[in-house]
């Protein structure tokens, strides 16, 4: 945050190491670990040099389970037997730091420029101040990163995020698989996928007065090979904590296009009910059109629209488009170019259309 970090300068040096000792305990994989760090700042918030030591000890576990029932069949839901695979995970950790997190200015930003600009404007409009100033710890992005245990990653992008804590991260990864296809040519596909996790804090003061928080889930139901129901959500349980949930559907035809329609509810410091729609369509072998729109069912009304055209060249994918944000009265024009051989490129993902390598269908 420029308003805060540009006031400080100087050397920052840090070394963070982790030692793991994985072993199998029956069907449970157990990974005790010890993480330690020594870091030095040329200037802390008091413009004095500071050195911090940080240590974290914990244990990660995961228990995979599976059950298959070939007797579950449904023509309506295109199900031919179900194999339920579950992976239960836990990360229990205790950490101690010689200095508090708030003693250090951030030498690195937590977000990219666009996200930081959005948060600055949001908090200025909502609370009358910049992010990190006069908004309280509930919505401070540094405290959010600390609660998610960013400091527990050796490759954490921000060194300053570290403080005393004790927590238990509980998660589940579930997958229901079935067989689909012509008789004799059936193949295994994911029918439903559900990922969910929650963090428990024995000392609720570390989580704004609540023992449980940071609950999130991601659910996908592949009703058919071309239609998928999507839902995701995130919930904090303290007063005015962020709560968001969405539900939507995607109709996909890889050679033709993709259509998405969804609804998202946001509650907490602000409240919104947003309908999103996106359509991509392959107009010819050389051109793809992409259209997007968002509408708030509340007082805000229309949020904005975007329109893009993608040119499929022999070697390059060229995307040109415009977008209009009515909520901010902002109009923009964009253009991007990427090599066509990058099948997983940003442009290819945005189109939702299967863009084959040049020459896949013969001479072009």
Secondary structure, 3 states (H helix, E strand, C coil): CHHHHCCCCCCEEEEEEEEEEEEEECCEEEEEEEEEEEEEECCCCCCCCEEEEEEEEEEEEEEEEEEEEEEEEECCCCEEEEEEEEEEEEEEEEEEECCCHHHCCCCCCCCCHHHHHHHHHHHHHHHCCCCCCCCCHHHCHHHHHHHCCHHHCCCCCCCCCCCCEEEEEEEEEEEEEEEECCCCCCEEEEEEEEEEEEEECCCHHHHCCCCEEEEEEEEEEECCCCEEEEEEEEECCCCCCCEEEEEEEEEEECCCEEEEEEEEEEECCCCEEEEEEEEEEECCCCEEEEEEEEEECCCCEEEEEEEEEEEECCCEEEEEEEEEECCCCEEEEEEEEEECCCCCCHHHHHHCCCCCCCCCCCCC
